[in-house]
């Protein structure tokens, strides 16, 4: 059970850091390419939605493992 918890924590760290880097990249590209500003805003919005859904999935997983252990 400890291995699954460690893998889950590593995956959460990767999701969080990947989301931060992607949003920062989109902000940088939005500043350099003003023609595609709407595209980058939509990408940032989609990335934030992905992050919220990923956190919710892990919250449900944690609740289920706590309930059944």
Residue, then its C-alpha position, 0 to 999 in steps of 0.5 A: x500500500x505504501x508503494x501505491x501511495x508513493x506513486x500517487x504522490x509522485x504523479x500529483x507532483x508531476x501534474x502540479x509542476x506540469x500545469x505550472x510550467x504549461x501556464x507559464x509557457x502560455x503566458x510567455x507565448x501570449x506576451x510574444x505572439x499577440x496575434x494568437x492571444x485568444x488561443x493561449x488564453x483558451x489553452x490556459x483555461x483548459x489547463x486549469x480545468x485539467x488540473x481541477x479534474x485531476x485533483x478531484x480524481x485523486x481526492x475521490x481515490x483517497x476517499x475510497x482508499x480511506x473508506x475501505x481500509 
